[in-house]
Amino acid sequence: MTQILDHSGTAHLLRREDALGAHNYKPLDVVIHRAQGAWVWDTDGRRYLDCLSAYSAVNQGHCHPRIIGALTQQAQQVTLTSRAFRNDRLAAFYETVTRLLNFEAVIPMNTGAEAVETAIKLARKWAYQVRGVPRDQAQIIVMDGNFHGRTTTLVSFSSEAQYKEDFGPLTPGFVRVPYGDAAAIEAAITPNTAAVLFEPIQGEAGVIVPPEGFLRAMRDVCDRHGILMIADEIQTGLGRTGRWLACDHEQVRPDVVILGKALGGGVYPVSAVLSSREIMNLFRPGDHGSTFGGNPLAAAVAQASLEVLNDENLPARADELGRYLRGRLHALASPLVKDIRGRGLLIGVELHAAARPYCEALRDLGVLCKETHETTMRLAPPLVTTREDLDWALERIEQVLRG
C-alpha cells in the first residue's frame, strides 16, 4: 500500500481498513473526516475540492442544512414502519417527485441497483400482460459499455468481463447493441422484445455522450415497435447534466425513468422508478417490495433533496457552470488530453495515458477526482460549486496536465 499521508493516526486508519475490509475498491489514499458544500477535509485538516460528488450522489453539496434538518427532524419522530403500514411522509414525497419529474406514478426503493431491478421486473410484466410475449421469453435490449449496478442480473449484461467473471451462471434475457446506434436497436427488436434500457450519458464507461439525436431516434424506434423506453438516470438525473433529466436535452420522455444517488441528497440511500399510472398498475400486492423502500426517513430526505434542487435552481446552475468548466478545459490545449466531453457538471477528460497518476497528483494539490476506464478523469463537482471554486481547481488541473 502506498502511504502518502504522514499523520500516524491516518496511516493507522489506512492499515486497519486494508487489513479488515474486502479489497473490492481501490480508493485514493485520502481519509475524509468532514465535509461541507463542495469541500471536504481529511484527518490532517487539509481541505480538498470534491470533484466527484460521490458519483453524483451529492449534487446538493455535502451536508446541506435543509436536507440534514429534514433528516434529523424525522429521525426523532419515526424512521421505519415497513410498508406493512402507511406513514405520513410518503404521500408528500410522491407528490413532489411526480410533479417535478412530470410522471404519474412512482415506486420507491433504496439503491440504484434495486431500482434498475425493479424496472426490469416491471418491463417483463408489461411484456407478458400487455405486449403478449410468451411467458419467460421477454428480452430487454441494453447497450455496450453499460453500467447499471452490481447485482447478479445487472452484471449479466455488462460488456466488462471482470464484472461477470466467476459470478455465473448469468441471467438470460438481454441483448446488447452498440451505444448510440438507433439502427442497431431497431435491428435487434423481435416479437419478444419488451424494452430498451439505456443511460442518456454513460458515466462509468468514461462519460460517453451519444450522438446528437440518438435519444429522439430511439424514442421513435420504441414507438414504432411498441416497446418500452427505460432511462437509467441514476447518475445523470436530478440536475447533473444541466436539466432535471438528461433526456430533457432532446425533449424525450421515456416510458420509465430510474432515479437514485442525488435523490437521497448525499445523506441517505433513496431510489425510485417513475412511470405512467397504466404501467405502474401492473404491480399488484406481493409482486415487489422492500422493507426499507419508502420508509418515512427516506421520504423526508428525498423530498428535501428535491426541494433544494428546485428552490436553488441547481439544474440551471449546472448548465451554466458546466459550459464554463468545459470551455476552460478546452482552452488548456494540453497535449496530454485526447478528448473532453460531457454535459452540465458531468465531464470526462480522456488522456493519452493512464489517468490514475494525474488523479493522485491532483489529490496532492487539493482536488479530488477519480479515474474511470483507465484513461479518463471524471470531473463532477457538486452543483453548489461556485465559479471561484472551479477557477481554483482549474489552476491545479492546468498545473498537472501541463506538467
N, C-alpha and C positions, 0 to 999 in steps of 0.2 A: 504493500500500500504506500502510495506517495504521500508524505506528510508535508503540507505547505503552510500549516499554521503552527507557530512555535509556542502557543499558550498550552501549558501542560494539561490543564483541565480539558481543553478542546481535543488535544491529541488522545487523551484517555477516552473521551466520548467516541471518537472515531474507532479506536481499537475495540471498545465494547460493542459498538454497532456491528462491526465486521465479524466479531467473534460469535455473537449470539443471533444475528439475523440471517435470513435467507439471502443469498447473493443473486437475487433476480433484478437488481438495479446496479448501475454504475454511476452514482451521483458525483457531481463535482464536490471536492472536499472543502465545503464551507458549511459551518454549522449555524443555522439561523436561530436566533434567540427571541427576537421580537420583530414586529412589522407594523407599518402604518402607511396608508395610502399606497404610493408607488415604491416605497423604500423599505428595506429590511436591514437588520443589524445582526452581526454574528456574535458569538460568545466572547469575542475580544473587544466588542464595541465598534467594530468597523462597519461603516454604512455602505450599502450597495443599492443601485437602482435595479429593481426587479424587471427584467425584460422577457420574462417567460409567463408570469401571471398564473403559475400552476396549470400550464397548458390551457389557458383561457378560463379557468375557474374563478379568477379574481378580477373580473372585468371592472367591478365597482371599487377596486382598491382594497388593500388589506384592512381588516378591522373597521369597516365603515361604521360610523357611530349609529346610524339608523338601523342597520342590519344587526349589529351587536345589541342594540337596545331591544329590538324585536325578539332576539334570541333569549336574552336574559329575562325579559318580562315573561315570555311564555314558559321558560324553564321553571319559573317559580309558581306556575299555575297547574299545568298538566303537560307532560311531554309525550306520553304514549298511551293510546287506548286500544290499539289494533283496529282493524276495520270490522270487528265483530260489533262495535258500537259506533255511533256518529260522534264527531267532535265539532266544536263551534268555530274552528278556524278553516276548515276545508272548503266550505262554500265560498268564502271571500277569496281564497286563493284561486278557485276555479273561475270565478267571475273575472278576476284580474288577468289571469293568463290567457283565457279565451278572448277577452276583449282586446288586449294589447297585440295578440298574435293573429286575431281575426279567424278563429276556428270555433266550431260549435261545441266540441266535447273534448274531454281530457281524461287520461288515466295516469295517476302519479306513481312513480317508483322511486328508487333510491339512487342507483348508479347509472351511468350512461349505458354500460353493457346490459344491465337489466332492461332498460328502456328499448334498446335495439332488439333484444329477445322478445319483448312484448310486441313490438311492431311486426316482427316475423310471424309470431303466432296469430296476430290479427290479420295479416295478409293471407296466411294459409287458410284461416277460417273463411275469409271472404272468398277465396278461390273456390272452395268446396260448396259454399252455400249460395253464392251469387254467380260466379263465373261458370260453375258446373264442371270444374276439374274433377276427374276421378279421384276417389279417396286415396290419400297418401302419395299422390303423383305430382303435387304442386311444385313448381320451380320458381326461384327468385333469381333475377339477373343482378349480378354485382360487378364491380369494376376492378381491373388490375390496379394494384397499388393501394387498395382499400385498407382502412383500419377502422373497425367498428367495436373493438373491445377484445377481451382475452378469454371469454368463456369457450368451452369446447366447440360449441356450434359456430361461434364467430370466427375462431381461428381456422375452422374447417375450410372456409372460402377465402382465406388470405392468400396473397401471392408471395408472402415471405416464408421461405422454407423453415426457418428457425421457429416461427410461431406455431408450426404444426408438428415438427419433429418430435417423436416419442410421445405424442398426445393422442394418437389414434386409438380406436377406429374413429374416423372423422364423420361428421354429419352430412348426409347427402341432401340434394335438393337445390343446389346452387349452380349457376352457370356464370362464368367470369368472361368479361369482354374488355377491350381496351377502353381506358378512361378518355372521355372527350369525344367519342366517336358514336354519334347517334345512329348512323347507318349500321354499325355493328350491333347495337342494341336491337334494332328492328330485325336484323337477320337472325338473331338468337331467339326471337319470340316464337313459341309454339302454342298449341291449344292448351297446354298445361302451365303456361306462364302465369304467375299470379301478380308479380310486381317487379319493379326496378328499384334497387336500394343503392343510394349513392351519397357521396359527400359533395356539396357545392364547390368546396376547395379541399383538396386532400392535404391535411396538415401533417400527419406523421410521414407521409410519402415525400415530404420536402417542400410543403406549401406550394402544391401544384394547382395552378389556376387553369380551368378548362378553356378551350377556345370560345371566343365571344359567340353567343347564340346557341351554345350547346344545351343549356338548360331549357331554353324555349323549344329547341328541336326535340329534345327528349320528352317534353310535355306533349308535343304534337304526336309523337310516336305512341306514347301511352294512351292518348285519347283515341287514336285511330284503331288501336288493337284492344281497347277496353281493359287495360291493366292498370294497376296502382303505381303511382309515383311516390316513393318514400324518401324523404330527405333527412339524412343524418346531420342535424345542425348542432350537435353537442358541442363542438369546438367553434364552429363558425357563427352560431346564432347569438342572439341577445346582444347585438351591437358590435361585436368584434370586428366585422368587416365594413362597418360604416352604415349598416342597415340593421333593422331588427332581425331579419333573416338574410343570409347570403343569397338565397333565391330571389329576394326582392330586387337585386341588381338587374335582373332580366324580367321583372314583373311576372314571375312564375309562381303559381300557387300549387304546391304538392298536395296529394291526397292525404298524406300522413307526414307529420313532422316530429322528429325526435329531438328533445331538449335535455340538457344536463349541465354539468360544470357550473357556469355562472348563475344558473337558476338557484343554486344554494349560496350565492354571494361570498363564496370562499370560506364559509364557516360551518356548513352542514351539507351532507350529500343529498341532493334532490334531483330527480329527473322526471320526465313526463313525455307522454305520447299524445299528440293532438291530431284530431281528425274531424270528420263530419259526424253528425248525430247518427246518420244512417249506418255508417261503417262501424262506429263505436258500439252501436246497439247489438252487434253480433255477439259481443261478450255477454254471457249470462252468469248469474251467481255460481261460483265454483270453477269457472273456466280459467281464471287467473287471479293472482293475489300476491300480497306481501305483508308480512307482519308490521314492518316499519313504513311501507309506502303510504303516503297521505297522512302520516301522524301529525298531531297539532303543532309540534315544534317545527317540523319540516314545512308545514303550510305557512306558518307565521314568518319563517325565514324567507321562503320563496316569494311570498307576497311583498315583503320589504325589499327584497333584491330587485324585483321587477319595478317597484315604485321608484327606487333610486335610479335605475336606468332611464325611466321615463321622465321623472321630475328634473333630473340633471342633464337631460338631453344627451346622454352619453353615446348613442349611435352616431349622431351628427358630429360629435366631438372626435370620435374615432375616425370618421371620414376625413375631417379637416387635418388632424394630426398625422394620419396615415399618408395623405398626399404630401405633406411637408417632409415626413421622415423618408419616404421613398425618393423624393426629389433630392434631398441632401445626400442620400446614399449613392444615387446615380452620379451626382457631381463629384464624388470621390475619385472616380475613374481609376480605381486600383487594378493593377494587372493580376492581382490575386482573385478578383471577383469574376466569376463566369456569368452569373445572372442574378437579377434582383426581381422578385415577383411577390405578388400579394394584393390584398385589398384591405382598406382600413388599417387597423393596427395588428394585422397578421401578415408578417413579411418574412420571406425566406431569402437569405443571402447565400447563394451557391458559390462555392470556392473551387479553384482548380486543385485544391489539396484537401486533406482531412481537416475537418472543422474543429475537432476536439482541442487541439493545441491553442487555437485562436480563442475559443470559449474560455479556456483556462487563463490565457493572458488577459482577457477582458475581466475575468473574475479578480485577478490581482490588481486591476485598476478600478474596481468598484462597480462593474457592470455584470449582471448575471443573465446569461442566456445559455442555450443548450443546443448541441448538435442533433440533427436528425438525418437519417440516411447518409451517415458518414461525412458528406461534404457540404451540408447545408446548415448554416446557423439560423435558428428561428428567433425572430425578434417580435415579441408580443407583449409590450408593457401594459399595465392596467389602463383602462380608458380614462382614468382621472389624472393620468400623467400630464404634466404641463409642457409647453414648448421649451421652457428653460431647462426642464429635466432632460428633454430629448437633446438639446444643444450640448448639455454636459456629457451625455452618453456619446454623442456623435464625435466629440473631441477625442474620446478614448477609442472609439471604433476606428476613426481615421488613423490614430497612432498605431493601432495593432495591424490594420490592413495595409498600411503603407510601410510597415516595418521600421 
